[in-house]
Amino acid sequence: MKRAFDLRITSGIFAMAVGIACAGHALAPRTYVASARLMLPDRIVRLESAALDPAEARSNLSSQLVKYADAAVLDAPTLVAARRSLPLDLALGGGLGLAFGAGLTSWQWRRRRPVRIERELLPVLGDPLLAARPAQPEALRALARQLGDHWFGAGRKLLPVISAGKGDGRSSVAVQLARQLAQMGVRTLLVDGDFRSPSIHRELHLRSERGLADLLADRPVQLAAAQENLAVLVAGRVRGDPLELLSRARLLDFLRAAARPFDAVLIDTPSADSGPDHEIFSALAGGALLVVRPGEDASRISRLRRRLAFCRAQPVATVFNR
């Protein structure tokens, strides 16, 4: 239906352009052409002069004939009225109309492209526990309720938030989802596990010190209270290799300890193209929430799913973040 509508727009613009070309041809002023043929000693020449006024056309031709006063005149000077070529005007008008209509149609399809991309990616995403949805307040509120019923309510406490590439809005989605859970009365801990490009502290206007990296390095840490029922552990001061830090046994001990006072532990992770850090959290949790941006390459999502399967982690839900 939408494709047919776009074709009607293109054909309508084409017809309108042709109509404008016809009207322009009919309303265009006449041009008068005065001409004469002369015989010179070595060749025959044709002199022409065009003007909107017939008297001006004749006068200009007479000025040219003065230069050839010694030449024999083969044809007496003539004056004819001429207009632009109708086929040429129609071709130009129709061509411009088609180009404009095609451009408008292409622009409309590009505006709708993110929705089509989401539909194309759904088969690649497989069959997650919960349905895919956009990163909008109402949709995230509904997702938080479903996570409380079907994930955290089923005895699970950990859920990492992952994505294929940088700039997918993964941290923003994690913060919004944590806020929604807290507003529902779920005791929530939001952990910044992205040691490569931490941003949770900026999202919540906190200082990035005494965080997870400090805990793994056996330094004192401190949780920050973002709102009622929501505590935050920032990334902290990262010193050394992120993978080496996340491979320490203290990470598992901490997550087990956090599962006692909190009902839900959301973990922001680095993008998959930054390194395999997200796999550690996904393996510990047994699942992950995937954030996808419009225009994402399906092959990257497919690779991410294979990595989740390798970690024996299921895709819990997908959020399309515009």
C-alpha positions in Angstrom: 0.0 0.0 0.0 2.8 2.5 0.9 4.8 1.6 -2.2 1.7 2.2 -4.4 1.1 5.5 -2.6 4.7 6.5 -3.4 4.2 5.6 -7.0 1.1 7.7 -7.2 3.0 10.7 -5.8 5.7 10.3 -8.4 3.3 9.9 -11.3 1.3 12.9 -10.0 4.4 15.1 -9.8 5.3 14.0 -13.3 1.9 14.9 -14.7 2.0 18.2 -13.0 5.5 19.0 -14.4 4.3 18.1 -17.9 1.3 20.4 -17.5 3.5 23.2 -16.3 5.8 22.6 -19.3 2.7 22.8 -21.7 1.5 26.0 -20.1 4.9 27.5 -20.2 5.2 26.7 -23.8 1.8 28.2 -24.6 2.5 31.4 -22.6 6.1 31.9 -23.8 6.5 35.0 -25.9 7.2 34.7 -29.6 10.6 35.2 -31.0 11.0 36.8 -34.5 13.8 35.6 -36.7 15.0 37.7 -39.7 17.2 35.8 -42.2 18.9 36.1 -45.6 21.3 34.1 -47.8 24.3 35.6 -49.5 26.8 34.4 -52.1 30.4 35.2 -51.3 33.4 34.5 -53.7 34.2 31.2 -51.9 31.0 30.2 -50.0 27.4 30.8 -49.3 26.5 32.2 -45.9 23.2 32.5 -44.1 22.6 35.5 -41.8 20.1 35.4 -39.0 19.0 37.8 -36.3 16.5 36.9 -33.5 14.6 39.3 -31.3 11.3 39.6 -29.4 10.4 42.6 -31.5 10.1 42.1 -35.3 11.4 45.6 -36.1 14.5 44.9 -33.9 15.1 41.6 -35.7 15.0 43.4 -39.2 17.2 46.2 -38.0 19.9 43.8 -36.7 19.8 41.8 -39.9 20.2 45.1 -41.9 23.3 45.9 -39.8 24.8 42.6 -40.7 24.0 43.0 -44.5 26.0 46.3 -44.5 29.2 44.3 -43.9 28.6 42.3 -47.1 27.6 45.1 -49.4 29.5 43.6 -52.3 27.9 40.1 -51.9 25.1 38.9 -54.1 21.8 38.3 -52.2 20.4 34.8 -53.1 17.3 35.0 -50.9 15.5 38.2 -50.0 15.4 38.9 -46.3 12.5 37.2 -44.6 10.9 37.4 -41.1 9.2 34.5 -39.4 7.8 34.0 -35.9 9.2 31.1 -33.9 8.5 29.4 -30.6 10.4 27.0 -28.4 10.2 23.4 -29.4 7.2 21.7 -27.7 8.8 18.3 -27.6 11.9 19.7 -26.0 9.8 21.6 -23.4 7.8 18.4 -22.6 11.0 16.4 -22.3 12.6 18.9 -20.0 9.5 19.3 -17.8 8.8 15.5 -17.6 12.4 14.8 -16.8 12.5 17.3 -14.0 9.2 16.0 -12.7 10.4 12.4 -12.6 13.6 13.5 -10.9 11.8 15.4 -8.2 9.2 12.7 -7.7 11.9 10.0 -7.4 13.8 12.1 -5.0 10.8 12.7 -2.8 9.9 9.0 -2.8 13.5 8.1 -1.9 13.4 10.5 1.0 10.2 9.0 2.3 11.6 5.5 2.1 14.7 6.6 4.0 12.5 8.1 6.7 10.7 4.7 7.0 13.9 2.7 6.8 14.5 2.3 10.5 11.2 0.5 10.9 12.0 -1.8 8.0 15.4 -2.5 9.4 13.9 -3.5 12.8 11.6 -6.0 11.0 14.6 -7.3 9.0 16.6 -7.8 12.2 13.9 -9.7 14.1 14.8 -13.0 12.4 18.5 -12.4 13.1 17.7 -11.8 16.8 16.1 -15.2 17.1 13.5 -15.9 19.8 14.3 -13.9 22.9 12.5 -14.3 26.2 10.6 -11.0 25.8 9.5 -9.2 22.7 11.5 -6.4 21.1 10.4 -2.9 21.7 11.6 0.8 21.1 13.5 2.8 23.7 10.6 4.9 24.7 9.4 5.6 28.3 6.1 3.6 28.0 7.8 0.7 26.2 10.6 0.6 28.8 8.1 0.8 31.6 6.3 -2.2 30.2 9.7 -4.0 29.7 10.6 -3.4 33.3 7.3 -5.0 34.5 7.9 -8.0 32.3 11.5 -8.3 33.5 10.3 -8.3 37.0 7.8 -11.1 36.3 9.8 -13.3 33.9 13.5 -12.7 34.6 14.2 -11.2 38.1 11.0 -12.7 39.5 12.2 -16.2 38.3 15.1 -16.2 40.8 17.6 -14.4 38.6 19.3 -11.3 39.8 21.8 -10.3 37.1 21.2 -8.8 33.7 23.9 -7.2 31.6 23.0 -4.6 28.9 25.0 -5.2 25.7 25.3 -3.9 22.1 27.3 -4.6 19.0 28.9 -1.2 18.5 29.7 2.1 20.2 27.2 4.9 20.2 24.2 2.5 20.5 22.8 4.3 23.6 23.4 1.2 25.7 24.2 3.2 28.9 21.2 5.5 28.5 18.9 2.5 28.1 20.5 0.8 31.2 19.9 4.0 33.3 16.3 4.4 32.1 15.5 0.7 32.8 17.1 0.9 36.2 14.9 4.0 37.0 11.8 2.2 35.9 12.5 -0.8 38.0 13.2 1.3 41.1 10.0 3.2 40.6 8.2 -0.1 40.6 9.6 -0.8 44.1 12.3 -3.2 42.9 15.5 -2.8 44.9 17.9 -2.2 42.0 21.7 -1.9 41.7 23.1 -0.4 38.5 26.7 -1.3 37.9 29.0 0.3 35.3 31.0 -2.6 34.0 32.4 -0.7 31.0 36.0 -0.1 31.9 36.9 1.0 28.4 34.5 3.9 28.1 32.5 4.4 31.3 29.6 6.7 31.1 27.1 5.8 33.9 28.6 8.4 36.2 28.0 11.1 33.5 24.4 9.9 32.9 23.7 10.3 36.7 26.0 13.2 37.4 28.2 11.2 39.8 32.0 11.1 40.3 33.7 8.1 38.8 35.7 7.0 41.8 35.5 4.1 44.3 33.8 1.9 41.8 33.9 -1.6 40.5 37.5 -1.4 39.2 38.6 -0.3 42.7 36.7 -3.2 44.3 38.3 -5.7 41.9 41.7 -4.2 42.8 40.9 -4.7 46.6 40.4 -1.0 47.2 37.5 0.5 49.2 34.3 1.2 47.3 31.1 3.1 47.9 27.6 2.8 46.4 25.8 6.0 45.4 22.1 6.5 45.9 20.5 7.8 42.7 16.9 7.6 43.9 14.7 5.5 46.1 15.3 1.8 45.5 18.2 2.6 43.1 21.9 2.4 44.1 24.8 2.8 41.6 28.3 1.5 41.5 30.4 3.5 39.0 33.3 2.1 37.0 35.9 3.7 39.3 39.6 4.2 38.6 40.7 1.6 36.0 44.3 0.6 36.3 45.6 -2.2 34.1 43.9 -4.5 31.6 40.1 -4.5 31.9 39.8 -8.2 31.0 42.3 -9.1 33.7 40.3 -7.2 36.2 37.0 -8.8 35.2 38.6 -12.2 35.3 39.3 -12.0 39.0 37.3 -14.1 41.5 36.3 -11.0 43.4 33.8 -10.1 40.6 31.8 -13.3 41.1 32.0 -12.9 44.9 30.7 -9.3 44.6 27.8 -10.2 42.3 26.8 -13.0 44.6 26.9 -10.7 47.6 24.9 -8.0 45.7 22.2 -10.5 44.9 21.2 -10.7 48.5 20.1 -7.1 49.3 19.1 -6.3 45.7 16.3 -7.7 43.7 17.8 -6.7 40.3 21.4 -6.0 39.3 21.7 -4.2 35.9 25.2 -4.1 34.4 26.3 -1.7 31.7 29.0 -3.4 29.5 31.4 -2.3 26.8 30.3 -2.7 23.2 31.1 -6.0 21.5 33.5 -4.3 19.1 35.5 -3.0 22.1 36.3 -6.4 23.4 34.9 -9.6 24.9 34.1 -8.0 28.3 30.4 -8.4 27.8 30.8 -12.2 27.5 32.0 -12.4 31.1 28.9 -10.7 32.4 26.6 -12.6 30.0 28.0 -16.0 31.1 27.5 -15.1 34.8 24.0 -13.9 34.2 22.9 -16.6 31.8 21.4 -13.9 29.5 21.6 -10.3 28.3 19.5 -7.5 27.1 20.5 -6.3 23.6 20.4 -2.7 22.5 20.3 -2.1 18.7 20.4 1.2 16.9 18.7 1.9 13.5 20.8 0.9 10.5 22.7 -1.8 12.4 24.4 -4.4 10.2 22.5 -7.7 10.6 25.8 -9.7 10.4 27.1 -7.9 13.5 23.9 -8.8 15.4 24.3 -12.4 14.2 27.8 -12.6 15.5 26.7 -11.2 18.8 24.1 -13.9 19.1 26.6 -16.5 18.4 28.8 -15.2 21.1 25.9 -15.3 23.5 25.2 -18.9 22.6 28.9 -19.7 23.2 28.6 -18.2 26.6 25.4 -20.2 27.2 23.5 -17.0 27.6 20.1 -16.3 26.1 18.9 -13.0 24.6 16.4 -11.8 27.2 15.0 -8.8 25.2 15.9 -6.3 22.5 15.5 -2.6 22.7 15.6 -0.6 19.4 17.2 2.7 20.4 16.6 5.6 18.0 
